[in-house]
Amino acid sequence: ATVYDTNPQIATDGAGATVYVWERVDTAPGTPIHRIFTARSLNGGRTISPPAPLFPGVEPGNDTDPAIATDGKGKWA
């Protein structure tokens, strides 16, 4: 099986917080599995959290085309 990341998106609030999202594709035998992963930095990118599934309790499937946005005041979508 091959695992690769694609469709990266980045948003920053201008105060040092940055959120990264991307699609991870696992081409295991059978139907490819698509999941959205995320990581964040609270110090302008000097350190970044370990990657984690955006929806860890949901069975992986066909999650594609991630997007991220912020209002610059602490709200993220």
Accessible surface in RSA format (square Angstrom, percent):
REM  Atomic radii and reference values for relative SASA: ProtOr
REM  Chains: A
REM  Algorithm: Lee & Richards
REM  Probe-radius: 1.40
REM  Slices: 20
REM RES _ NUM      All-atoms   Total-Side   Main-Chain    Non-polar    All polar
REM                ABS   REL    ABS   REL    ABS   REL    ABS   REL    ABS   REL
RES ALA A   1   105.21  96.7  23.44  36.2  81.77 186.0  29.89  42.1  75.32 199.5
RES THR A   2    82.57  58.7  78.15  79.2   4.43  10.6  46.99  63.1  35.59  53.8
RES VAL A   3    83.62  55.0  56.25  50.9  27.37  66.0  56.25  48.9  27.37  74.2
RES TYR A   4   105.57  49.3  98.66  56.1   6.92  18.0  72.41  54.4  33.16  40.9
RES ASP A   5    76.78  53.8  48.22  48.0  28.56  67.5  21.22  49.9  55.55  55.4
RES THR A   6    45.91  32.7  40.10  40.7   5.80  13.8  19.20  25.8  26.71  40.4
RES ASN A   7    56.72  39.1  48.39  46.8   8.33  20.1  11.57  27.8  45.15  43.6
RES PRO A   8    96.76  70.5  84.88  77.4  11.88  43.2  85.01  70.2  11.75  73.0
RES GLN A   9    76.82  43.0  72.56  53.0   4.27  10.2   5.99  12.8  70.83  53.7
RES ILE A  10   114.87  65.4  83.16  62.0  31.71  76.4  83.16  59.9  31.71  86.0
RES ALA A  11    13.63  12.5   7.45  11.5   6.18  14.1  13.63  19.2   0.00   0.0
RES THR A  12    80.11  57.0  63.72  64.6  16.39  39.1  56.15  75.4  23.96  36.2
RES ASP A  13    30.17  21.1  15.17  15.1  15.00  35.5   2.19   5.2  27.98  27.9
RES GLY A  14    74.14  91.4   0.00   N/A  74.14  91.4  37.84 103.8  36.30  81.3
RES ALA A  15    90.71  83.4  50.06  77.3  40.64  92.5  61.43  86.5  29.28  77.6
RES GLY A  16    23.41  28.9   0.00   N/A  23.41  28.9  18.37  50.4   5.04  11.3
RES ALA A  17    17.32  15.9  16.77  25.9   0.55   1.2  16.77  23.6   0.55   1.4
RES THR A  18    14.43  10.3  14.17  14.4   0.26   0.6   5.85   7.9   8.58  13.0
RES VAL A  19    23.28  15.3  23.28  21.1   0.00   0.0  23.28  20.2   0.00   0.0
RES TYR A  20    42.59  19.9  42.59  24.2   0.00   0.0  31.36  23.6  11.23  13.8
RES VAL A  21     5.27   3.5   4.84   4.4   0.43   1.0   4.84   4.2   0.43   1.2
RES TRP A  22    30.95  12.4  30.95  15.0   0.00   0.0  30.87  16.5   0.07   0.1
RES GLU A  23     7.57   4.3   7.57   5.7   0.00   0.0   0.00   0.0   7.57   6.2
RES ARG A  24    64.08  26.9  62.52  31.9   1.56   3.7  14.95  20.4  49.13  29.8
RES VAL A  25     4.08   2.7   4.08   3.7   0.00   0.0   4.08   3.5   0.00   0.0
RES ASP A  26    43.34  30.4  43.34  43.1   0.00   0.0  10.25  24.1  33.09  33.0
RES THR A  27    53.39  38.0  39.42  40.0  13.97  33.3  34.52  46.4  18.87  28.5
RES ALA A  28    27.83  25.6  25.74  39.7   2.09   4.8  25.74  36.2   2.09   5.5
RES PRO A  29   130.83  95.4  98.91  90.2  31.92 116.0 110.27  91.0  20.56 127.8
RES GLY A  30    69.58  85.8   0.00   N/A  69.58  85.8  40.88 112.2  28.70  64.3
RES THR A  31   115.22  81.9  98.69 100.0  16.53  39.4  64.81  87.1  50.40  76.2
RES PRO A  32    60.98  44.4  55.25  50.4   5.73  20.8  55.25  45.6   5.73  35.6
RES ILE A  33    61.00  34.7  60.00  44.7   1.00   2.4  60.31  43.4   0.69   1.9
RES HIS A  34    37.72  20.6  37.72  26.2   0.00   0.0  23.65  24.4  14.07  16.4
RES ARG A  35    51.18  21.5  51.18  26.1   0.00   0.0  13.18  18.0  38.01  23.0
RES ILE A  36    15.49   8.8  11.67   8.7   3.82   9.2  11.67   8.4   3.82  10.4
RES PHE A  37    22.24  11.1  22.24  13.8   0.00   0.0  22.24  13.5   0.00   0.0
RES THR A  38    29.56  21.0  29.02  29.4   0.54   1.3  23.36  31.4   6.20   9.4
RES ALA A  39     6.97   6.4   3.86   6.0   3.11   7.1   6.97   9.8   0.00   0.0
RES ARG A  40   132.55  55.7 129.98  66.3   2.56   6.1  28.54  39.0 104.00  63.0
RES SER A  41     2.23   1.9   0.00   0.0   2.23   5.1   2.11   4.5   0.12   0.2
RES LEU A  42   120.08  66.9  94.13  67.3  25.95  65.2  94.26  66.2  25.82  69.5
RES ASN A  43    45.02  31.0  37.98  36.7   7.04  17.0  21.49  51.7  23.53  22.7
RES GLY A  44    55.17  68.0   0.00   N/A  55.17  68.0  23.42  64.3  31.75  71.1
RES GLY A  45    29.74  36.7   0.00   N/A  29.74  36.7  10.96  30.1  18.78  42.1
RES ARG A  46   191.84  80.5 156.59  79.8  35.24  83.9  76.38 104.4 115.45  70.0
RES THR A  47    89.01  63.3  82.99  84.1   6.02  14.3  72.57  97.5  16.43  24.8
RES ILE A  48    93.53  53.2  63.23  47.1  30.30  73.0  65.29  47.0  28.24  76.6
RES SER A  49    41.17  34.8  28.56  38.1  12.61  29.0  31.58  67.2   9.59  13.4
RES PRO A  50   109.08  79.5  98.25  89.6  10.83  39.4 104.05  85.9   5.03  31.2
RES PRO A  51    75.91  55.3  57.34  52.3  18.58  67.5  57.34  47.3  18.58 115.4
RES ALA A  52    43.31  39.8  42.74  66.0   0.57   1.3  43.31  61.0   0.00   0.0
RES PRO A  53    37.12  27.1  31.42  28.6   5.70  20.7  31.42  25.9   5.70  35.4
RES LEU A  54    76.85  42.8  61.56  44.0  15.29  38.4  62.19  43.7  14.66  39.5
RES PHE A  55   108.86  54.5 103.26  64.0   5.60  14.6 105.77  64.1   3.09   8.8
RES PRO A  56   103.72  75.6  80.22  73.1  23.50  85.4  80.78  66.7  22.94 142.6
RES GLY A  57    81.69 100.7   0.00   N/A  81.69 100.7  42.89 117.7  38.79  86.9
RES VAL A  58    89.45  58.9  82.49  74.7   6.96  16.8  86.71  75.3   2.74   7.4
RES GLU A  59   152.20  87.4 130.38  98.6  21.82  51.9  49.49  95.7 102.70  83.9
RES PRO A  60    49.47  36.1  35.48  32.3  13.99  50.8  36.57  30.2  12.90  80.2
RES GLY A  61    30.53  37.7   0.00   N/A  30.53  37.7  29.34  80.5   1.19   2.7
RES ASN A  62   120.15  82.9  97.14  93.9  23.01  55.4  33.65  81.0  86.50  83.6
RES ASP A  63    52.94  37.1  48.45  48.2   4.49  10.6   8.43  19.8  44.51  44.4
RES THR A  64    58.96  41.9  38.13  38.7  20.83  49.6  16.76  22.5  42.20  63.8
RES ASP A  65   110.30  77.3  90.47  90.0  19.84  46.9  33.00  77.7  77.30  77.1
RES PRO A  66    15.84  11.5   1.24   1.1  14.61  53.1   8.77   7.2   7.07  43.9
RES ALA A  67    83.03  76.3  60.86  93.9  22.16  50.4  61.24  86.2  21.78  57.7
RES ILE A  68    35.31  20.1  13.58  10.1  21.73  52.4  14.69  10.6  20.62  56.0
RES ALA A  69    57.42  52.8  53.59  82.7   3.83   8.7  57.20  80.6   0.22   0.6
RES THR A  70    39.09  27.8   8.48   8.6  30.60  72.9  12.98  17.4  26.10  39.5
RES ASP A  71    77.33  54.2  46.01  45.8  31.32  74.1  45.26 106.5  32.07  32.0
RES GLY A  72    37.97  46.8   0.00   N/A  37.97  46.8  15.09  41.4  22.88  51.2
RES LYS A  73   180.68  88.1 143.56  88.1  37.12  88.4  98.19  88.4  82.49  87.9
RES GLY A  74    53.09  65.5   0.00   N/A  53.09  65.5  28.04  77.0  25.05  56.1
RES LYS A  75   153.35  74.8 148.26  91.0   5.09  12.1  95.12  85.6  58.24  62.0
RES TRP A  76    81.13  32.6  47.23  22.9  33.91  79.6  35.34  18.8  45.79  74.3
RES ALA A  77    96.51  88.7  60.67  93.6  35.84  81.5  94.22 132.7   2.28   6.1
END  Absolute sums over single chains surface
CHAIN  1 A     5103.5       3728.3       1375.3       3070.9       2032.6
END  Absolute sums over all chains
TOTAL          5103.5       3728.3       1375.3       3070.9       2032.6
